[in-house]
Amino acid sequence: MTINSDDLAHFGGYLDDNFRGLQQTFVLDDPAMAAPLRNAVHAAFRTDTRRAPLLEDISSWLEAQV
């Protein structure tokens, strides 16, 4: 699963709004919220060199939440 924000002009809802709504609606904790972020990084057309720092940022954010 990934979280997206398509056609902002038509639907509204920026990516951070979509994440906030998902977290509030389904009462998801931080590890559950990190999963779609990681999935998005893995699904993106990026090299492993470009993926690594993004995944590290997600891990660092998650560790800071504890």
CHARMM internal coordinates of N, CA and C (Angstrom, degrees):
IC EDIT
DIST 1 N 1 CA 1.4404
DIST 1 CA 1 C 1.5281
ANGL 1 N 1 CA 1 C 108.29
DIST 1 C 2 N 1.3141
ANGL 1 CA 1 C 2 N 116.38
DIHE 1 N 1 CA 1 C 2 N 138.13
DIST 2 N 2 CA 1.4539
ANGL 1 C 2 N 2 CA 123.11
DIHE 1 CA 1 C 2 N 2 CA 170.35
DIST 2 CA 2 C 1.5266
ANGL 2 N 2 CA 2 C 107.52
DIHE 1 C 2 N 2 CA 2 C -128.62
DIST 2 C 3 N 1.3076
ANGL 2 CA 2 C 3 N 116.37
DIHE 2 N 2 CA 2 C 3 N 159.96
DIST 3 N 3 CA 1.4651
ANGL 2 C 3 N 3 CA 122.22
DIHE 2 CA 2 C 3 N 3 CA 178.10
DIST 3 CA 3 C 1.5214
ANGL 3 N 3 CA 3 C 106.81
DIHE 2 C 3 N 3 CA 3 C -110.18
DIST 3 C 4 N 1.3220
ANGL 3 CA 3 C 4 N 116.21
DIHE 3 N 3 CA 3 C 4 N 133.41
DIST 4 N 4 CA 1.4595
ANGL 3 C 4 N 4 CA 120.52
DIHE 3 CA 3 C 4 N 4 CA -174.71
DIST 4 CA 4 C 1.5244
ANGL 4 N 4 CA 4 C 110.80
DIHE 3 C 4 N 4 CA 4 C -129.50
DIST 4 C 5 N 1.3038
ANGL 4 CA 4 C 5 N 115.15
DIHE 4 N 4 CA 4 C 5 N 166.35
DIST 5 N 5 CA 1.4694
ANGL 4 C 5 N 5 CA 120.77
DIHE 4 CA 4 C 5 N 5 CA 173.97
DIST 5 CA 5 C 1.5263
ANGL 5 N 5 CA 5 C 107.14
DIHE 4 C 5 N 5 CA 5 C -140.90
DIST 5 C 6 N 1.3154
ANGL 5 CA 5 C 6 N 115.62
DIHE 5 N 5 CA 5 C 6 N 94.60
DIST 6 N 6 CA 1.4555
ANGL 5 C 6 N 6 CA 121.53
DIHE 5 CA 5 C 6 N 6 CA -179.38
DIST 6 CA 6 C 1.5214
ANGL 6 N 6 CA 6 C 110.33
DIHE 5 C 6 N 6 CA 6 C -102.80
DIST 6 C 7 N 1.3077
ANGL 6 CA 6 C 7 N 115.47
DIHE 6 N 6 CA 6 C 7 N 148.57
DIST 7 N 7 CA 1.4584
ANGL 6 C 7 N 7 CA 122.91
DIHE 6 CA 6 C 7 N 7 CA 172.96
DIST 7 CA 7 C 1.5296
ANGL 7 N 7 CA 7 C 112.76
DIHE 6 C 7 N 7 CA 7 C 53.62
DIST 7 C 8 N 1.3291
ANGL 7 CA 7 C 8 N 115.17
DIHE 7 N 7 CA 7 C 8 N 58.08
DIST 8 N 8 CA 1.4634
ANGL 7 C 8 N 8 CA 120.84
DIHE 7 CA 7 C 8 N 8 CA -176.86
DIST 8 CA 8 C 1.5173
ANGL 8 N 8 CA 8 C 113.50
DIHE 7 C 8 N 8 CA 8 C -57.60
DIST 8 C 9 N 1.3141
ANGL 8 CA 8 C 9 N 116.86
DIHE 8 N 8 CA 8 C 9 N -37.93
DIST 9 N 9 CA 1.4640
ANGL 8 C 9 N 9 CA 120.01
DIHE 8 CA 8 C 9 N 9 CA -178.21
DIST 9 CA 9 C 1.5307
ANGL 9 N 9 CA 9 C 111.21
DIHE 8 C 9 N 9 CA 9 C -63.83
DIST 9 C 10 N 1.3175
ANGL 9 CA 9 C 10 N 116.63
DIHE 9 N 9 CA 9 C 10 N -32.24
DIST 10 N 10 CA 1.4688
ANGL 9 C 10 N 10 CA 120.28
DIHE 9 CA 9 C 10 N 10 CA -177.74
DIST 10 CA 10 C 1.5284
ANGL 10 N 10 CA 10 C 111.95
DIHE 9 C 10 N 10 CA 10 C -86.63
DIST 10 C 11 N 1.3321
ANGL 10 CA 10 C 11 N 117.15
DIHE 10 N 10 CA 10 C 11 N -45.24
DIST 11 N 11 CA 1.4593
ANGL 10 C 11 N 11 CA 120.62
DIHE 10 CA 10 C 11 N 11 CA -172.54
DIST 11 CA 11 C 1.5260
ANGL 11 N 11 CA 11 C 113.78
DIHE 10 C 11 N 11 CA 11 C -101.50
DIST 11 C 12 N 1.3260
ANGL 11 CA 11 C 12 N 118.43
DIHE 11 N 11 CA 11 C 12 N -18.05
DIST 12 N 12 CA 1.4623
ANGL 11 C 12 N 12 CA 119.34
DIHE 11 CA 11 C 12 N 12 CA -171.21
DIST 12 CA 12 C 1.5207
ANGL 12 N 12 CA 12 C 108.20
DIHE 11 C 12 N 12 CA 12 C 71.91
DIST 12 C 13 N 1.2833
ANGL 12 CA 12 C 13 N 117.70
DIHE 12 N 12 CA 12 C 13 N -169.88
DIST 13 N 13 CA 1.4613
ANGL 12 C 13 N 13 CA 120.24
DIHE 12 CA 12 C 13 N 13 CA 175.44
DIST 13 CA 13 C 1.5125
ANGL 13 N 13 CA 13 C 113.42
DIHE 12 C 13 N 13 CA 13 C 77.12
DIST 13 C 14 N 1.3003
ANGL 13 CA 13 C 14 N 116.34
DIHE 13 N 13 CA 13 C 14 N 91.18
DIST 14 N 14 CA 1.4542
ANGL 13 C 14 N 14 CA 120.25
DIHE 13 CA 13 C 14 N 14 CA 175.19
DIST 14 CA 14 C 1.5212
ANGL 14 N 14 CA 14 C 109.07
DIHE 13 C 14 N 14 CA 14 C -79.20
DIST 14 C 15 N 1.3118
ANGL 14 CA 14 C 15 N 116.73
DIHE 14 N 14 CA 14 C 15 N 167.85
DIST 15 N 15 CA 1.4559
ANGL 14 C 15 N 15 CA 121.20
DIHE 14 CA 14 C 15 N 15 CA -173.97
DIST 15 CA 15 C 1.5251
ANGL 15 N 15 CA 15 C 112.30
DIHE 14 C 15 N 15 CA 15 C -55.31
DIST 15 C 16 N 1.3302
ANGL 15 CA 15 C 16 N 117.39
DIHE 15 N 15 CA 15 C 16 N -45.08
DIST 16 N 16 CA 1.4714
ANGL 15 C 16 N 16 CA 118.59
DIHE 15 CA 15 C 16 N 16 CA 179.68
DIST 16 CA 16 C 1.5279
ANGL 16 N 16 CA 16 C 111.40
DIHE 15 C 16 N 16 CA 16 C -65.37
DIST 16 C 17 N 1.3391
ANGL 16 CA 16 C 17 N 118.11
DIHE 16 N 16 CA 16 C 17 N -33.26
DIST 17 N 17 CA 1.4616
ANGL 16 C 17 N 17 CA 120.89
DIHE 16 CA 16 C 17 N 17 CA 175.04
DIST 17 CA 17 C 1.5227
ANGL 17 N 17 CA 17 C 110.52
DIHE 16 C 17 N 17 CA 17 C -64.54
DIST 17 C 18 N 1.3275
ANGL 17 CA 17 C 18 N 116.28
DIHE 17 N 17 CA 17 C 18 N -40.35
DIST 18 N 18 CA 1.4615
ANGL 17 C 18 N 18 CA 120.40
DIHE 17 CA 17 C 18 N 18 CA -179.96
DIST 18 CA 18 C 1.5270
ANGL 18 N 18 CA 18 C 111.17
DIHE 17 C 18 N 18 CA 18 C -65.68
DIST 18 C 19 N 1.3264
ANGL 18 CA 18 C 19 N 117.19
DIHE 18 N 18 CA 18 C 19 N -41.33
DIST 19 N 19 CA 1.4596
ANGL 18 C 19 N 19 CA 120.50
DIHE 18 CA 18 C 19 N 19 CA 177.54
DIST 19 CA 19 C 1.5254
ANGL 19 N 19 CA 19 C 110.71
DIHE 18 C 19 N 19 CA 19 C -64.55
DIST 19 C 20 N 1.3303
ANGL 19 CA 19 C 20 N 116.76
DIHE 19 N 19 CA 19 C 20 N -45.11
DIST 20 N 20 CA 1.4577
ANGL 19 C 20 N 20 CA 120.89
DIHE 19 CA 19 C 20 N 20 CA 179.60
DIST 20 CA 20 C 1.5292
ANGL 20 N 20 CA 20 C 110.94
DIHE 19 C 20 N 20 CA 20 C -60.48
DIST 20 C 21 N 1.3170
ANGL 20 CA 20 C 21 N 116.70
DIHE 20 N 20 CA 20 C 21 N -44.42
DIST 21 N 21 CA 1.4606
ANGL 20 C 21 N 21 CA 120.75
DIHE 20 CA 20 C 21 N 21 CA 178.86
DIST 21 CA 21 C 1.5148
ANGL 21 N 21 CA 21 C 112.18
DIHE 20 C 21 N 21 CA 21 C -63.63
DIST 21 C 22 N 1.3145
ANGL 21 CA 21 C 22 N 116.63
DIHE 21 N 21 CA 21 C 22 N -41.01
DIST 22 N 22 CA 1.4631
ANGL 21 C 22 N 22 CA 120.82
DIHE 21 CA 21 C 22 N 22 CA 178.14
DIST 22 CA 22 C 1.5222
ANGL 22 N 22 CA 22 C 110.74
DIHE 21 C 22 N 22 CA 22 C -63.27
DIST 22 C 23 N 1.3307
ANGL 22 CA 22 C 23 N 116.11
DIHE 22 N 22 CA 22 C 23 N -45.12
DIST 23 N 23 CA 1.4588
ANGL 22 C 23 N 23 CA 120.63
DIHE 22 CA 22 C 23 N 23 CA -179.04
DIST 23 CA 23 C 1.5287
ANGL 23 N 23 CA 23 C 111.04
DIHE 22 C 23 N 23 CA 23 C -63.58
DIST 23 C 24 N 1.3119
ANGL 23 CA 23 C 24 N 117.48
DIHE 23 N 23 CA 23 C 24 N -42.62
DIST 24 N 24 CA 1.4600
ANGL 23 C 24 N 24 CA 120.99
DIHE 23 CA 23 C 24 N 24 CA -178.72
DIST 24 CA 24 C 1.5303
ANGL 24 N 24 CA 24 C 111.97
DIHE 23 C 24 N 24 CA 24 C -71.83
DIST 24 C 25 N 1.3151
ANGL 24 CA 24 C 25 N 116.96
DIHE 24 N 24 CA 24 C 25 N -41.38
DIST 25 N 25 CA 1.4626
ANGL 24 C 25 N 25 CA 120.25
DIHE 24 CA 24 C 25 N 25 CA -177.80
DIST 25 CA 25 C 1.5165
ANGL 25 N 25 CA 25 C 112.18
DIHE 24 C 25 N 25 CA 25 C -65.63
DIST 25 C 26 N 1.3221
ANGL 25 CA 25 C 26 N 116.75
DIHE 25 N 25 CA 25 C 26 N -42.99
DIST 26 N 26 CA 1.4615
ANGL 25 C 26 N 26 CA 120.68
DIHE 25 CA 25 C 26 N 26 CA -175.21
DIST 26 CA 26 C 1.5263
ANGL 26 N 26 CA 26 C 113.18
DIHE 25 C 26 N 26 CA 26 C -104.55
DIST 26 C 27 N 1.3353
ANGL 26 CA 26 C 27 N 117.38
DIHE 26 N 26 CA 26 C 27 N 6.05
DIST 27 N 27 CA 1.4635
ANGL 26 C 27 N 27 CA 123.96
DIHE 26 CA 26 C 27 N 27 CA 178.94
DIST 27 CA 27 C 1.5354
ANGL 27 N 27 CA 27 C 109.87
DIHE 26 C 27 N 27 CA 27 C 47.90
DIST 27 C 28 N 1.3325
ANGL 27 CA 27 C 28 N 115.19
DIHE 27 N 27 CA 27 C 28 N 59.23
DIST 28 N 28 CA 1.4602
ANGL 27 C 28 N 28 CA 121.31
DIHE 27 CA 27 C 28 N 28 CA -178.42
DIST 28 CA 28 C 1.5222
ANGL 28 N 28 CA 28 C 110.29
DIHE 27 C 28 N 28 CA 28 C -90.97
DIST 28 C 29 N 1.3308
ANGL 28 CA 28 C 29 N 115.69
DIHE 28 N 28 CA 28 C 29 N 139.86
DIST 29 N 29 CA 1.4550
ANGL 28 C 29 N 29 CA 120.06
DIHE 28 CA 28 C 29 N 29 CA 176.25
DIST 29 CA 29 C 1.5311
ANGL 29 N 29 CA 29 C 109.68
DIHE 28 C 29 N 29 CA 29 C -83.80
DIST 29 C 30 N 1.3196
ANGL 29 CA 29 C 30 N 115.66
DIHE 29 N 29 CA 29 C 30 N 175.58
DIST 30 N 30 CA 1.4615
ANGL 29 C 30 N 30 CA 119.95
DIHE 29 CA 29 C 30 N 30 CA -175.99
DIST 30 CA 30 C 1.5357
ANGL 30 N 30 CA 30 C 113.34
DIHE 29 C 30 N 30 CA 30 C -61.30
DIST 30 C 31 N 1.3433
ANGL 30 CA 30 C 31 N 120.00
DIHE 30 N 30 CA 30 C 31 N -43.17
DIST 31 N 31 CA 1.4715
ANGL 30 C 31 N 31 CA 118.10
DIHE 30 CA 30 C 31 N 31 CA 177.01
DIST 31 CA 31 C 1.5359
ANGL 31 N 31 CA 31 C 112.76
DIHE 30 C 31 N 31 CA 31 C -60.12
DIST 31 C 32 N 1.3221
ANGL 31 CA 31 C 32 N 116.70
DIHE 31 N 31 CA 31 C 32 N -36.41
DIST 32 N 32 CA 1.4676
ANGL 31 C 32 N 32 CA 119.58
DIHE 31 CA 31 C 32 N 32 CA 177.66
DIST 32 CA 32 C 1.5237
ANGL 32 N 32 CA 32 C 110.85
DIHE 31 C 32 N 32 CA 32 C -67.67
DIST 32 C 33 N 1.3171
ANGL 32 CA 32 C 33 N 117.22
DIHE 32 N 32 CA 32 C 33 N -34.08
DIST 33 N 33 CA 1.4612
ANGL 32 C 33 N 33 CA 120.70
DIHE 32 CA 32 C 33 N 33 CA 178.42
DIST 33 CA 33 C 1.5294
ANGL 33 N 33 CA 33 C 111.59
DIHE 32 C 33 N 33 CA 33 C -74.13
DIST 33 C 34 N 1.3299
ANGL 33 CA 33 C 34 N 117.31
DIHE 33 N 33 CA 33 C 34 N -28.12
DIST 34 N 34 CA 1.4622
ANGL 33 C 34 N 34 CA 120.68
DIHE 33 CA 33 C 34 N 34 CA 179.26
DIST 34 CA 34 C 1.5288
ANGL 34 N 34 CA 34 C 111.69
DIHE 33 C 34 N 34 CA 34 C -71.04
DIST 34 C 35 N 1.3220
ANGL 34 CA 34 C 35 N 117.38
DIHE 34 N 34 CA 34 C 35 N -28.74
DIST 35 N 35 CA 1.4677
ANGL 34 C 35 N 35 CA 121.03
DIHE 34 CA 34 C 35 N 35 CA -176.68
DIST 35 CA 35 C 1.5313
ANGL 35 N 35 CA 35 C 112.87
DIHE 34 C 35 N 35 CA 35 C -58.63
DIST 35 C 36 N 1.3540
ANGL 35 CA 35 C 36 N 120.06
DIHE 35 N 35 CA 35 C 36 N -51.41
DIST 36 N 36 CA 1.4637
ANGL 35 C 36 N 36 CA 118.13
DIHE 35 CA 35 C 36 N 36 CA 178.83
DIST 36 CA 36 C 1.5258
ANGL 36 N 36 CA 36 C 113.50
DIHE 35 C 36 N 36 CA 36 C -66.46
DIST 36 C 37 N 1.3356
ANGL 36 CA 36 C 37 N 116.75
DIHE 36 N 36 CA 36 C 37 N -27.28
DIST 37 N 37 CA 1.4681
ANGL 36 C 37 N 37 CA 119.28
DIHE 36 CA 36 C 37 N 37 CA 175.31
DIST 37 CA 37 C 1.5247
ANGL 37 N 37 CA 37 C 110.09
DIHE 36 C 37 N 37 CA 37 C -64.92
DIST 37 C 38 N 1.3243
ANGL 37 CA 37 C 38 N 116.20
DIHE 37 N 37 CA 37 C 38 N -46.67
DIST 38 N 38 CA 1.4682
ANGL 37 C 38 N 38 CA 120.03
DIHE 37 CA 37 C 38 N 38 CA 178.18
DIST 38 CA 38 C 1.5255
ANGL 38 N 38 CA 38 C 110.78
DIHE 37 C 38 N 38 CA 38 C -63.07
DIST 38 C 39 N 1.3295
ANGL 38 CA 38 C 39 N 116.51
DIHE 38 N 38 CA 38 C 39 N -41.31
DIST 39 N 39 CA 1.4644
ANGL 38 C 39 N 39 CA 119.95
DIHE 38 CA 38 C 39 N 39 CA 178.23
DIST 39 CA 39 C 1.5199
ANGL 39 N 39 CA 39 C 111.11
DIHE 38 C 39 N 39 CA 39 C -59.36
DIST 39 C 40 N 1.3282
ANGL 39 CA 39 C 40 N 116.56
DIHE 39 N 39 CA 39 C 40 N -40.32
DIST 40 N 40 CA 1.4599
ANGL 39 C 40 N 40 CA 120.43
DIHE 39 CA 39 C 40 N 40 CA 179.87
DIST 40 CA 40 C 1.5189
ANGL 40 N 40 CA 40 C 111.30
DIHE 39 C 40 N 40 CA 40 C -64.61
DIST 40 C 41 N 1.3284
ANGL 40 CA 40 C 41 N 116.73
DIHE 40 N 40 CA 40 C 41 N -39.96
DIST 41 N 41 CA 1.4630
ANGL 40 C 41 N 41 CA 119.96
DIHE 40 CA 40 C 41 N 41 CA 178.41
DIST 41 CA 41 C 1.5228
ANGL 41 N 41 CA 41 C 110.19
DIHE 40 C 41 N 41 CA 41 C -64.14
DIST 41 C 42 N 1.3275
ANGL 41 CA 41 C 42 N 116.80
DIHE 41 N 41 CA 41 C 42 N -42.58
DIST 42 N 42 CA 1.4667
ANGL 41 C 42 N 42 CA 119.97
DIHE 41 CA 41 C 42 N 42 CA 179.58
DIST 42 CA 42 C 1.5285
ANGL 42 N 42 CA 42 C 112.33
DIHE 41 C 42 N 42 CA 42 C -68.84
DIST 42 C 43 N 1.3358
ANGL 42 CA 42 C 43 N 116.92
DIHE 42 N 42 CA 42 C 43 N -30.33
DIST 43 N 43 CA 1.4662
ANGL 42 C 43 N 43 CA 120.74
DIHE 42 CA 42 C 43 N 43 CA -178.55
DIST 43 CA 43 C 1.5261
ANGL 43 N 43 CA 43 C 112.63
DIHE 42 C 43 N 43 CA 43 C -81.79
DIST 43 C 44 N 1.3287
ANGL 43 CA 43 C 44 N 117.14
DIHE 43 N 43 CA 43 C 44 N -18.25
DIST 44 N 44 CA 1.4608
ANGL 43 C 44 N 44 CA 121.18
DIHE 43 CA 43 C 44 N 44 CA -176.82
DIST 44 CA 44 C 1.5269
ANGL 44 N 44 CA 44 C 111.00
DIHE 43 C 44 N 44 CA 44 C -70.74
DIST 44 C 45 N 1.2977
ANGL 44 CA 44 C 45 N 115.42
DIHE 44 N 44 CA 44 C 45 N 150.76
DIST 45 N 45 CA 1.4632
ANGL 44 C 45 N 45 CA 121.42
DIHE 44 CA 44 C 45 N 45 CA 176.35
DIST 45 CA 45 C 1.5220
ANGL 45 N 45 CA 45 C 108.44
DIHE 44 C 45 N 45 CA 45 C -78.20
DIST 45 C 46 N 1.3217
ANGL 45 CA 45 C 46 N 115.58
DIHE 45 N 45 CA 45 C 46 N 78.03
DIST 46 N 46 CA 1.4614
ANGL 45 C 46 N 46 CA 122.96
DIHE 45 CA 45 C 46 N 46 CA -178.83
DIST 46 CA 46 C 1.5225
ANGL 46 N 46 CA 46 C 109.02
DIHE 45 C 46 N 46 CA 46 C -132.63
DIST 46 C 47 N 1.3010
ANGL 46 CA 46 C 47 N 115.62
DIHE 46 N 46 CA 46 C 47 N 153.38
DIST 47 N 47 CA 1.4601
ANGL 46 C 47 N 47 CA 119.84
DIHE 46 CA 46 C 47 N 47 CA 173.20
DIST 47 CA 47 C 1.5234
ANGL 47 N 47 CA 47 C 108.31
DIHE 46 C 47 N 47 CA 47 C -78.27
DIST 47 C 48 N 1.3245
ANGL 47 CA 47 C 48 N 115.92
DIHE 47 N 47 CA 47 C 48 N 163.06
DIST 48 N 48 CA 1.4596
ANGL 47 C 48 N 48 CA 119.37
DIHE 47 CA 47 C 48 N 48 CA 176.41
DIST 48 CA 48 C 1.5194
ANGL 48 N 48 CA 48 C 111.46
DIHE 47 C 48 N 48 CA 48 C -60.02
DIST 48 C 49 N 1.3183
ANGL 48 CA 48 C 49 N 116.20
DIHE 48 N 48 CA 48 C 49 N -31.57
DIST 49 N 49 CA 1.4674
ANGL 48 C 49 N 49 CA 120.69
DIHE 48 CA 48 C 49 N 49 CA 177.94
DIST 49 CA 49 C 1.5246
ANGL 49 N 49 CA 49 C 110.65
DIHE 48 C 49 N 49 CA 49 C -63.42
DIST 49 C 50 N 1.3175
ANGL 49 CA 49 C 50 N 117.32
DIHE 49 N 49 CA 49 C 50 N -38.22
DIST 50 N 50 CA 1.4721
ANGL 49 C 50 N 50 CA 121.22
DIHE 49 CA 49 C 50 N 50 CA 179.06
DIST 50 CA 50 C 1.5277
ANGL 50 N 50 CA 50 C 111.58
DIHE 49 C 50 N 50 CA 50 C -80.37
DIST 50 C 51 N 1.3353
ANGL 50 CA 50 C 51 N 117.39
DIHE 50 N 50 CA 50 C 51 N -28.63
DIST 51 N 51 CA 1.4634
ANGL 50 C 51 N 51 CA 121.15
DIHE 50 CA 50 C 51 N 51 CA -179.80
DIST 51 CA 51 C 1.5265
ANGL 51 N 51 CA 51 C 112.35
DIHE 50 C 51 N 51 CA 51 C -71.05
DIST 51 C 52 N 1.3237
ANGL 51 CA 51 C 52 N 115.84
DIHE 51 N 51 CA 51 C 52 N -40.87
DIST 52 N 52 CA 1.4655
ANGL 51 C 52 N 52 CA 120.83
DIHE 51 CA 51 C 52 N 52 CA -172.28
DIST 52 CA 52 C 1.5318
ANGL 52 N 52 CA 52 C 113.17
DIHE 51 C 52 N 52 CA 52 C -52.93
DIST 52 C 53 N 1.3383
ANGL 52 CA 52 C 53 N 119.73
DIHE 52 N 52 CA 52 C 53 N -50.27
DIST 53 N 53 CA 1.4646
ANGL 52 C 53 N 53 CA 117.80
DIHE 52 CA 52 C 53 N 53 CA -179.21
DIST 53 CA 53 C 1.5338
ANGL 53 N 53 CA 53 C 113.16
DIHE 52 C 53 N 53 CA 53 C -66.38
DIST 53 C 54 N 1.3141
ANGL 53 CA 53 C 54 N 117.07
DIHE 53 N 53 CA 53 C 54 N -31.69
DIST 54 N 54 CA 1.4634
ANGL 53 C 54 N 54 CA 119.51
DIHE 53 CA 53 C 54 N 54 CA 177.93
DIST 54 CA 54 C 1.5280
ANGL 54 N 54 CA 54 C 110.61
DIHE 53 C 54 N 54 CA 54 C -66.78
DIST 54 C 55 N 1.3150
ANGL 54 CA 54 C 55 N 116.42
DIHE 54 N 54 CA 54 C 55 N -43.81
DIST 55 N 55 CA 1.4647
ANGL 54 C 55 N 55 CA 120.26
DIHE 54 CA 54 C 55 N 55 CA 177.85
DIST 55 CA 55 C 1.5265
ANGL 55 N 55 CA 55 C 110.74
DIHE 54 C 55 N 55 CA 55 C -65.23
DIST 55 C 56 N 1.3200
ANGL 55 CA 55 C 56 N 116.41
DIHE 55 N 55 CA 55 C 56 N -36.88
DIST 56 N 56 CA 1.4635
ANGL 55 C 56 N 56 CA 120.18
DIHE 55 CA 55 C 56 N 56 CA 177.07
DIST 56 CA 56 C 1.5251
ANGL 56 N 56 CA 56 C 110.67
DIHE 55 C 56 N 56 CA 56 C -65.09
DIST 56 C 57 N 1.3237
ANGL 56 CA 56 C 57 N 117.88
DIHE 56 N 56 CA 56 C 57 N -39.47
DIST 57 N 57 CA 1.4658
ANGL 56 C 57 N 57 CA 121.01
DIHE 56 CA 56 C 57 N 57 CA 176.50
DIST 57 CA 57 C 1.5291
ANGL 57 N 57 CA 57 C 111.35
DIHE 56 C 57 N 57 CA 57 C -60.31
DIST 57 C 58 N 1.3092
ANGL 57 CA 57 C 58 N 116.41
DIHE 57 N 57 CA 57 C 58 N -41.81
DIST 58 N 58 CA 1.4746
ANGL 57 C 58 N 58 CA 120.47
DIHE 57 CA 57 C 58 N 58 CA 178.93
DIST 58 CA 58 C 1.5258
ANGL 58 N 58 CA 58 C 109.40
DIHE 57 C 58 N 58 CA 58 C -64.57
DIST 58 C 59 N 1.3214
ANGL 58 CA 58 C 59 N 117.59
DIHE 58 N 58 CA 58 C 59 N -45.06
DIST 59 N 59 CA 1.4722
ANGL 58 C 59 N 59 CA 121.30
DIHE 58 CA 58 C 59 N 59 CA 179.10
DIST 59 CA 59 C 1.5213
ANGL 59 N 59 CA 59 C 110.74
DIHE 58 C 59 N 59 CA 59 C -62.64
DIST 59 C 60 N 1.3185
ANGL 59 CA 59 C 60 N 117.59
DIHE 59 N 59 CA 59 C 60 N -42.31
DIST 60 N 60 CA 1.4624
ANGL 59 C 60 N 60 CA 121.45
DIHE 59 CA 59 C 60 N 60 CA 179.15
DIST 60 CA 60 C 1.5177
ANGL 60 N 60 CA 60 C 111.17
DIHE 59 C 60 N 60 CA 60 C -63.33
DIST 60 C 61 N 1.3252
ANGL 60 CA 60 C 61 N 116.04
DIHE 60 N 60 CA 60 C 61 N -43.12
DIST 61 N 61 CA 1.4726
ANGL 60 C 61 N 61 CA 120.20
DIHE 60 CA 60 C 61 N 61 CA 177.12
DIST 61 CA 61 C 1.5290
ANGL 61 N 61 CA 61 C 110.42
DIHE 60 C 61 N 61 CA 61 C -60.31
DIST 61 C 62 N 1.3314
ANGL 61 CA 61 C 62 N 116.26
DIHE 61 N 61 CA 61 C 62 N -44.98
DIST 62 N 62 CA 1.4633
ANGL 61 C 62 N 62 CA 120.36
DIHE 61 CA 61 C 62 N 62 CA -177.68
DIST 62 CA 62 C 1.5200
ANGL 62 N 62 CA 62 C 110.38
DIHE 61 C 62 N 62 CA 62 C -64.63
DIST 62 C 63 N 1.3220
ANGL 62 CA 62 C 63 N 117.46
DIHE 62 N 62 CA 62 C 63 N -42.27
DIST 63 N 63 CA 1.4672
ANGL 62 C 63 N 63 CA 120.48
DIHE 62 CA 62 C 63 N 63 CA 178.88
DIST 63 CA 63 C 1.5242
ANGL 63 N 63 CA 63 C 111.48
DIHE 62 C 63 N 63 CA 63 C -64.59
DIST 63 C 64 N 1.3110
ANGL 63 CA 63 C 64 N 118.04
DIHE 63 N 63 CA 63 C 64 N -33.38
DIST 64 N 64 CA 1.4670
ANGL 63 C 64 N 64 CA 121.92
DIHE 63 CA 63 C 64 N 64 CA 179.83
DIST 64 CA 64 C 1.5223
ANGL 64 N 64 CA 64 C 111.87
DIHE 63 C 64 N 64 CA 64 C -70.98
DIST 64 C 65 N 1.3214
ANGL 64 CA 64 C 65 N 118.02
DIHE 64 N 64 CA 64 C 65 N -19.90
DIST 65 N 65 CA 1.4623
ANGL 64 C 65 N 65 CA 121.91
DIHE 64 CA 64 C 65 N 65 CA -178.59
DIST 65 CA 65 C 1.5245
ANGL 65 N 65 CA 65 C 112.18
DIHE 64 C 65 N 65 CA 65 C -77.56
DIST 65 C 66 N 1.3194
ANGL 65 CA 65 C 66 N 117.46
DIHE 65 N 65 CA 65 C 66 N -15.41
DIST 66 N 66 CA 1.4766
ANGL 65 C 66 N 66 CA 121.26
DIHE 65 CA 65 C 66 N 66 CA -176.46
DIST 66 CA 66 C 1.4927
ANGL 66 N 66 CA 66 C 111.15
DIHE 65 C 66 N 66 CA 66 C -77.54
END
COOR INIT
IC SEED 1 N 1 CA 1 C
IC BUILD
